[in-house]
Amino acid sequence: MGQLPAAGTVEVLVENGTLGLVERSRESDIHYPHAPAGSWLRPAEGMVHAHCPSNVIDARVRVELWTGAPTGSGAPTGNGAWSHREEAEVFLPAGELCVYTLGETFPTEIGTAAPGWYRVRMSWAFNPETGPFYAPFSGQGGALEYAAAGHEAGLEGVDQYCLAQVWNLFR
């Protein structure tokens, strides 16, 4: 069972659906990684790019660093329903994790102690008062689920609340 030694929250202005997590030393190499069609997360060394609907403008992102896989009350399903959740594996150098949007990074004051393979679970909820929101992929019609129950505090004053949980895979 993992423990939560560090967490931080930042608020960002999302531009052109660009939102992600990057290790500080890789800031100059932020790009749009390749991934299978329909994947909400696109990992590359030192970063994870997350798709956002084009009308998400304000987002609150909570980044949590865990000692192992979050379980119990730390698991996203334990904190209420989510609009979507996806996981990816990524190699992260040792250093501070930042949240990025188009052309800007925001420090979280959370750092990985050692380089290695990490699992990143991103979960998000959309604010029903500012939607509807639609998938950023062509061919997917209909509004996305809001699933705001249990996330009222995280969604207060923003369009999207995102929880990024990170833990080392110790390969």
C-alpha positions as CSV (number, residue, x, y, z in Angstrom):
1,M,0.0,0.0,0.0
2,G,1.4,3.4,-1.0
3,Q,1.7,6.4,1.3
4,L,1.4,10.1,0.3
5,P,4.6,12.0,1.3
6,A,4.1,15.0,-0.9
7,A,1.3,16.9,-2.7
8,G,0.8,20.3,-4.3
9,T,-1.9,22.1,-6.2
10,V,-1.6,24.7,-8.9
11,E,-4.2,26.6,-11.0
12,V,-3.5,27.2,-14.6
13,L,-4.9,28.8,-17.7
14,V,-5.3,26.1,-20.3
15,E,-4.6,27.2,-23.9
16,N,-5.4,25.1,-27.0
17,G,-6.2,22.1,-24.9
18,T,-2.6,21.8,-23.7
19,L,-2.0,20.6,-20.2
20,G,0.6,18.2,-18.8
21,L,3.1,17.2,-16.2
22,V,6.9,17.7,-16.9
23,E,10.1,17.2,-14.9
24,R,11.8,20.6,-14.6
25,S,15.0,19.5,-16.6
26,R,12.8,18.6,-19.6
27,E,11.0,21.9,-19.8
28,S,12.8,22.9,-23.0
29,D,11.7,19.6,-24.7
30,I,7.9,19.8,-24.2
31,H,6.2,18.4,-27.3
32,Y,3.1,16.5,-28.3
33,P,4.1,12.8,-28.0
34,H,2.7,10.1,-30.2
35,A,0.1,7.8,-28.7
36,P,-2.7,5.5,-30.0
37,A,-5.8,7.3,-31.3
38,G,-8.2,8.1,-28.5
39,S,-5.6,8.1,-25.8
40,W,-6.1,10.9,-23.3
41,L,-2.5,10.7,-22.0
42,R,0.6,10.8,-24.2
43,P,3.8,10.0,-22.3
44,A,7.4,10.8,-23.4
45,E,10.6,10.8,-21.4
46,G,10.3,13.4,-18.6
47,M,6.6,14.3,-19.4
48,V,3.0,13.3,-19.8
49,H,0.8,15.3,-22.1
50,A,-3.0,15.2,-21.3
51,H,-5.7,16.1,-23.7
52,C,-8.2,18.7,-22.6
53,P,-11.5,19.7,-24.3
54,S,-11.0,22.9,-26.2
55,N,-13.3,24.9,-24.0
56,V,-11.5,24.1,-20.8
57,I,-9.9,27.3,-19.8
58,D,-9.3,27.3,-16.1
59,A,-8.0,24.1,-14.4
60,R,-6.9,23.2,-10.9
61,V,-4.3,20.4,-10.9
62,R,-3.3,18.5,-7.7
63,V,-0.1,16.5,-8.1
64,E,0.6,13.7,-5.6
65,L,3.8,11.8,-5.2
66,W,3.2,8.3,-3.7
67,T,5.6,5.7,-2.3
68,G,3.5,3.0,-4.1
69,A,0.2,2.6,-5.9
70,P,-2.5,4.7,-4.2
71,T,-5.1,2.5,-2.6
72,G,-8.1,3.0,-0.3
73,S,-9.0,6.6,0.3
74,G,-6.0,7.7,-2.0
75,A,-7.5,5.9,-5.0
76,P,-9.5,8.2,-7.3
77,T,-12.6,6.1,-7.0
78,G,-12.5,6.5,-3.2
79,N,-12.8,10.3,-3.5
80,G,-16.0,10.4,-5.7
81,A,-16.7,9.7,-9.4
82,W,-14.5,11.0,-12.1
83,S,-15.3,12.1,-15.7
84,H,-12.3,10.1,-16.9
85,R,-9.2,8.4,-15.6
86,E,-6.2,7.0,-17.5
87,E,-2.7,5.7,-16.6
88,A,0.6,5.8,-18.4
89,E,4.2,4.8,-17.6
90,V,7.0,7.3,-18.1
91,F,10.7,7.6,-17.4
92,L,11.3,10.6,-15.1
93,P,14.7,12.1,-14.3
94,A,15.2,13.0,-10.7
95,G,13.9,16.5,-10.0
96,E,10.9,18.8,-9.5
97,L,7.6,18.1,-11.2
98,C,5.9,21.0,-12.9
99,V,2.5,21.4,-14.5
100,Y,2.6,23.0,-18.0
101,T,0.3,24.7,-20.4
102,L,1.1,26.3,-23.8
103,G,4.4,28.1,-23.2
104,E,4.4,28.2,-19.4
105,T,5.3,25.9,-16.5
106,F,4.1,26.0,-12.9
107,P,6.3,24.5,-10.1
108,T,4.6,22.1,-7.7
109,E,7.5,21.9,-5.2
110,I,7.3,18.1,-5.5
111,G,10.2,16.2,-6.7
112,T,11.2,12.7,-7.6
113,A,14.2,11.5,-5.6
114,A,15.6,9.1,-8.2
115,P,15.5,8.7,-11.9
116,G,13.4,5.8,-13.0
117,W,10.1,4.5,-14.4
118,Y,7.0,6.0,-12.8
119,R,3.3,5.3,-13.2
120,V,1.2,8.4,-13.7
121,R,-2.6,8.2,-13.1
122,M,-4.5,11.2,-14.1
123,S,-8.2,11.6,-13.2
124,W,-10.3,14.6,-13.9
125,A,-13.8,16.0,-13.4
126,F,-15.5,18.7,-15.4
127,N,-17.6,21.5,-13.8
128,P,-21.3,21.2,-14.8
129,E,-21.7,25.0,-14.3
130,T,-19.3,25.8,-17.1
131,G,-19.9,23.0,-19.7
132,P,-20.8,21.1,-21.7
133,F,-17.4,19.7,-22.7
134,Y,-16.7,17.5,-25.6
135,A,-13.9,14.9,-26.3
136,P,-10.9,16.4,-28.1
137,F,-10.8,13.6,-30.5
138,S,-12.5,13.6,-34.0
139,G,-15.4,11.2,-34.4
140,Q,-16.4,11.2,-30.7
141,G,-19.8,12.9,-30.4
142,G,-21.8,13.9,-27.4
143,A,-21.0,15.7,-24.2
144,L,-18.6,14.2,-21.7
145,E,-19.8,13.2,-18.3
146,Y,-19.4,15.7,-15.5
147,A,-19.0,13.4,-12.5
148,A,-18.6,16.4,-10.2
149,A,-20.1,14.7,-7.1
150,G,-17.3,14.5,-4.5
151,H,-15.2,17.1,-6.2
152,E,-17.1,20.3,-5.5
153,A,-14.2,21.9,-3.6
154,G,-11.7,21.0,-6.4
155,L,-14.1,22.4,-9.1
156,E,-14.9,25.7,-7.3
157,G,-14.1,28.5,-9.7
158,V,-12.5,26.3,-12.5
159,D,-13.7,24.3,-15.5
160,Q,-11.7,21.2,-14.7
161,Y,-10.2,19.6,-11.7
162,C,-7.3,17.2,-12.4
163,L,-5.6,14.8,-10.0
164,A,-2.2,13.5,-11.1
165,Q,-0.9,10.7,-8.9
166,V,2.8,9.6,-9.5
167,W,4.6,6.6,-8.0
168,N,7.9,4.8,-8.8
169,L,7.7,1.4,-10.4
170,F,11.1,0.3,-9.0
171,R,12.1,-1.7,-12.1
